[in-house]
Amino acid sequence: MSGSKKKVLVMGGGIAGLSSALELSKTGYIDVEILEKSGFLGGHAIQFACKATDRCVSCGACMVEEKLKQAVENPNIHIYSRSRIQKITKSEKFSIDIIIKPEYIDSKMCTGCGVCLDTCPFEGSVIRGFSKNNMPLHTICEDSCLYFKDKSCAKCQELCPEGAINLDSLESCHTSEVDAIIAATGFQPYNPVSKPYGYGLFDNVITNLELERTLRKNSTAARPSDGKAPKNIAFIQCVGSRDVGLNHLWCSKVCCASALRMANLIKMRQPDTKITFFYIDVQTFGKNFQAFYDEIQKNIRQIRAIPGDIYPTKDDRLQLTYFDGAKSQSVDETFDLVVLSIGLIPGQDNPDLAGLFNLEILETGFLAPVENGTSGICDGIFTAGTVQGPMSIPETIANATDVSWKTIKYLSEKDIQETQPDAQI
């Protein structure tokens, strides 16, 4: 490769984007720009709890934190959060106009003290991130903040001890010239509101992602309605996956392992808790997971059935109905907490990405892998991670690393073509 430095834009700051950026930066001649539309890096996976008990169970949560820390400290990686592409053109390079929304909280001045969150009178206006390595630790949501409605409140700005908040900050525009683009925009979790489980109606019906956040923050499971430890928990698998009615025919691959690891963690920390695991088939993807699964079966009751309905009881519990195939009859049981293992579905940006770069959309709605950087309309476009379909954290890292080396190969071959003298006739 010639002496000139190269630059790659990575769209998405989740585990795939972070892994791609770090691998590219190791070359020493590639600068990376990460474009993240939210206020925080790490994607969904940064919310996950470590599920280790007396030993590591290979959940991968710690890998996300490690990658995030490495990325924010890497001088060859430049991060634009709360950002989006306004315009993109291609000649020899990609010219990209990026709109950057104001952070309102200066990352260099913020100490993460939390005064802004504690003093805010309107819930949801100040949001706390999940990693201390992601500064600023808090972000301000314009959609719910009173200052952006009628300027009736500026308590966070007035009381910030570091003077780090400026609610009058303006958005900016940055133009970047890059040699290649990696789309690593991830997935979105299925919203189970339409399912007959009472999600959004009953406080004690939660998703696996909400349980992940609870275990990350508090180490133990608790009922949202009263904060008490549940004595009887039901996990319901395949909510939004393997569903003919939704045309979501794929397995989300990670839900069984995640739910069983959380169940095992709860049993260790709250040994009196009874746990029931409702499933279609247990998917034992991943290295060493089968051995883990064999070991924990004695502590977790498993029923091969998917419940049909959930109803609240008079004592603030949840009655769950399912069909017992062994007895050929319907069964009603009562639980303190119900956890819905929601599926991984295609990101809402996939159609726009496909249209922008002429990428192939699979029947599932995920984007097809791009093997050589040629997407049909222009060279230099790649896809990485769960934008292609469900993957575990280790699988996502491996895929993103592989895509990074395909990108490096593409840049090397392109460089050779550009520097090769014309043939003499």
Residue pairs with C-beta under 8 A, 6 or more apart in sequence:
1 29
1 411
1 412
1 415
2 415
2 418
2 419
5 29
5 30
5 31
6 29
6 30
6 31
6 179
6 180
6 411
6 415
7 30
7 31
7 32
7 33
7 176
7 177
7 178
7 179
8 24
8 30
8 31
8 32
8 33
8 178
8 179
8 180
8 181
8 182
8 407
8 411
9 32
9 33
9 35
9 94
9 96
9 176
9 178
9 180
9 181
9 182
10 17
10 20
10 21
10 24
10 32
10 33
10 34
10 35
10 181
10 182
10 184
11 17
11 35
11 85
11 181
11 182
11 183
11 184
11 185
11 353
12 34
12 35
12 36
12 43
12 183
12 184
12 185
12 186
12 385
12 387
13 34
13 35
13 36
13 38
13 40
13 41
13 42
13 43
13 79
13 81
14 41
14 42
14 43
14 44
14 45
14 46
14 184
14 185
14 186
14 385
14 386
15 42
15 43
15 45
15 46
15 63
15 64
15 67
15 385
15 393
15 396
15 397
15 400
16 43
16 184
16 186
16 384
16 385
16 386
16 387
16 396
16 397
16 399
16 400
17 34
17 36
17 43
17 182
17 184
17 384
17 385
17 400
18 34
18 41
18 42
18 64
18 67
18 68
18 70
18 71
19 67
19 384
19 385
19 396
19 397
19 400
19 401
19 404
20 32
20 182
20 184
20 384
20 385
20 400
20 401
20 403
20 404
20 407
21 32
21 34
21 71
21 74
21 77
22 67
22 70
22 71
22 74
22 77
23 400
23 401
23 404
23 405
24 30
24 32
24 404
24 407
24 408
25 31
25 32
25 74
25 76
25 77
27 408
28 76
30 76
30 408
30 411
31 76
31 77
31 78
32 76
32 77
32 78
33 77
33 78
33 79
33 80
33 176
33 178
34 41
34 71
34 77
34 78
34 79
34 80
35 80
35 83
35 84
35 85
35 98
36 79
36 80
36 81
36 82
36 83
37 82
37 83
37 84
38 81
38 82
39 81
39 82
39 103
39 127
39 129
39 139
40 46
40 81
40 129
40 130
40 131
40 134
40 139
41 68
41 71
41 72
41 79
41 81
41 131
41 134
42 64
42 65
42 68
42 130
42 131
42 134
43 64
43 186
44 186
44 187
44 189
44 209
45 60
45 61
45 64
45 393
45 396
46 64
46 65
46 68
46 129
46 130
46 131
46 134
47 130
47 209
47 212
47 213
47 216
48 59
48 60
48 61
48 64
48 212
48 216
48 258
48 393
49 61
49 212
49 213
49 214
49 215
49 216
49 262
49 265
50 59
50 61
50 62
50 216
51 57
51 59
51 61
51 215
51 261
51 262
51 264
51 265
52 59
52 265
53 264
53 265
53 268
54 268
57 261
57 264
57 292
58 286
58 287
58 288
58 289
58 292
58 394
59 257
59 258
59 261
59 393
60 392
60 393
60 394
60 397
61 216
61 393
63 393
63 394
63 397
64 393
65 131
65 133
67 397
68 131
68 133
68 134
69 133
71 77
71 79
72 79
72 133
72 134
72 135
80 98
80 100
80 174
81 103
82 100
82 101
82 102
82 103
82 139
83 98
83 99
83 100
83 101
84 98
84 99
85 96
85 97
85 98
85 99
85 356
86 97
86 98
86 99
86 173
87 96
87 97
88 94
88 95
88 96
88 97
88 356
89 95
90 378
90 380
93 177
93 178
93 179
94 177
94 178
94 179
94 180
94 181
94 380
95 175
95 176
95 177
96 175
96 176
96 177
96 178
97 173
97 174
97 175
98 173
98 174
98 175
98 176
99 171
99 172
99 173
100 171
100 172
100 173
100 174
101 171
102 166
102 169
102 170
102 171
102 172
103 136
103 139
103 169
104 139
104 140
104 165
104 166
104 167
104 169
105 116
105 136
105 138
105 139
105 140
105 164
105 165
106 136
106 164
106 165
106 166
107 135
107 136
109 162
109 163
109 164
110 135
110 136
110 137
110 138
110 162
110 164
111 162
111 164
112 132
112 135
112 136
112 137
112 138
113 161
113 162
114 128
114 137
114 138
115 156
115 159
115 160
115 161
116 126
116 138
116 140
116 156
116 159
116 160
116 165
117 126
117 128
117 138
119 155
119 156
119 159
120 126
120 155
120 156
121 146
121 153
121 155
122 144
122 145
122 146
122 153
123 144
124 141
124 144
125 140
125 141
125 144
125 145
125 146
126 138
126 139
126 140
126 141
126 145
126 156
127 138
127 139
127 140
127 141
128 137
128 138
129 137
129 138
129 139
130 213
130 216
136 164
140 156
140 165
140 167
142 148
145 153
145 167
146 152
146 153
147 153
147 154
147 157
147 167
148 167
154 167
156 165
156 167
157 165
157 166
157 167
179 380
179 411
179 414
180 373
180 380
180 381
180 382
180 407
180 410
180 411
181 357
181 380
181 381
181 382
182 382
182 383
182 384
182 403
182 404
182 407
183 353
183 357
183 359
183 367
183 381
183 382
183 383
183 384
183 387
184 383
184 384
184 385
184 387
184 400
185 347
185 349
185 350
185 353
185 387
186 347
186 385
186 386
186 387
187 344
187 345
187 346
187 347
187 366
187 386
187 387
187 390
188 344
188 345
188 346
188 347
188 348
189 207
189 209
189 342
189 343
189 344
189 345
190 239
190 240
190 241
190 248
190 342
190 343
190 344
190 345
191 240
191 342
192 199
192 207
192 239
192 240
192 340
192 342
193 199
193 200
195 239
195 240
195 340
196 308
196 309
196 310
197 205
197 236
197 239
197 307
197 309
197 310
197 338
197 340
198 205
198 310
198 311
198 312
198 318
199 205
199 206
199 207
199 340
202 310
202 312
202 318
202 338
203 223
203 224
203 225
204 223
204 224
204 225
204 230
204 316
204 317
204 318
204 336
204 337
204 338
205 310
205 318
205 338
205 340
206 224
206 337
206 338
206 339
206 340
207 239
207 339
207 340
207 341
207 342
208 235
208 255
208 258
208 259
208 262
208 339
208 340
208 341
208 342
209 342
211 221
211 262
211 339
212 258
212 262
214 221
214 222
215 221
215 262
215 265
215 266
219 269
220 229
220 266
220 269
220 270
221 229
221 230
221 233
221 266
221 270
221 273
221 337
222 228
222 229
222 230
223 229
223 230
223 336
223 337
225 316
226 316
228 336
229 270
229 273
230 273
230 335
230 336
230 337
231 272
231 273
231 274
231 336
232 273
232 274
232 275
232 276
232 334
232 335
232 336
232 337
233 263
233 266
233 273
233 274
233 275
233 276
233 335
233 336
233 337
233 338
233 339
234 275
234 276
234 278
234 307
234 318
234 320
234 333
234 335
234 337
234 338
234 339
235 259
235 262
235 263
235 275
235 276
235 277
235 278
235 339
235 341
236 278
236 306
236 307
236 338
236 339
236 340
236 341
237 255
237 256
237 259
237 277
237 278
237 279
237 280
237 306
237 341
238 251
238 252
238 255
238 279
238 280
238 306
238 341
238 343
239 340
239 341
239 342
239 343
240 246
240 248
240 252
240 342
240 343
240 345
241 248
241 250
241 251
241 252
241 255
241 343
241 344
242 248
242 249
242 250
242 251
242 280
242 343
243 249
243 343
248 343
248 345
248 364
249 364
250 364
250 389
250 390
251 283
251 390
252 343
252 344
252 390
253 283
253 285
253 344
253 390
253 391
253 392
254 285
254 344
254 390
254 391
254 392
255 283
255 341
255 342
255 343
256 279
256 282
256 283
256 284
256 285
256 341
257 283
257 284
257 285
257 286
257 289
257 392
258 341
259 277
259 339
259 341
260 277
260 282
260 292
260 293
260 296
260 300
261 292
262 339
263 275
263 277
263 296
263 300
264 292
264 296
264 299
264 300
266 273
266 275
267 273
267 275
267 296
267 299
267 300
274 301
275 299
275 300
275 301
276 300
276 301
276 302
276 303
276 333
276 335
277 300
277 301
277 302
277 303
278 303
278 305
278 306
278 307
278 322
279 302
279 303
279 304
279 306
280 304
280 306
282 293
282 302
284 290
284 293
285 392
286 392
286 394
287 394
303 322
303 324
304 325
305 322
305 323
305 324
305 325
306 322
307 320
307 321
307 322
308 321
308 322
308 323
309 320
309 321
310 318
310 319
310 320
310 321
310 338
311 318
311 319
311 321
312 318
312 319
313 319
313 334
317 334
317 335
317 336
318 334
318 335
318 336
318 337
318 338
319 332
319 333
319 334
320 332
320 333
320 334
320 335
320 338
321 330
321 331
321 332
322 330
322 331
322 333
323 329
323 330
323 331
324 330
324 331
343 390
344 386
344 390
345 365
346 364
346 365
346 366
346 367
347 387
350 361
350 365
350 366
350 367
350 387
351 361
353 359
353 367
353 387
354 360
354 361
354 367
357 375
357 377
357 378
357 381
358 375
358 376
358 377
358 378
359 367
359 368
359 370
359 375
359 376
359 381
359 383
360 367
360 368
360 376
361 367
361 368
362 368
362 389
364 389
366 386
366 387
366 388
366 389
367 383
367 387
367 388
368 383
368 388
369 383
369 388
369 403
370 381
370 382
370 383
371 406
372 406
372 410
373 379
373 380
373 381
373 382
373 406
373 407
373 410
374 381
375 381
379 410
379 414
380 410
380 414
382 403
382 406
382 407
382 410
383 403
384 399
384 400
384 403
384 404
385 391
385 396
385 399
385 400
386 396
388 399
391 399
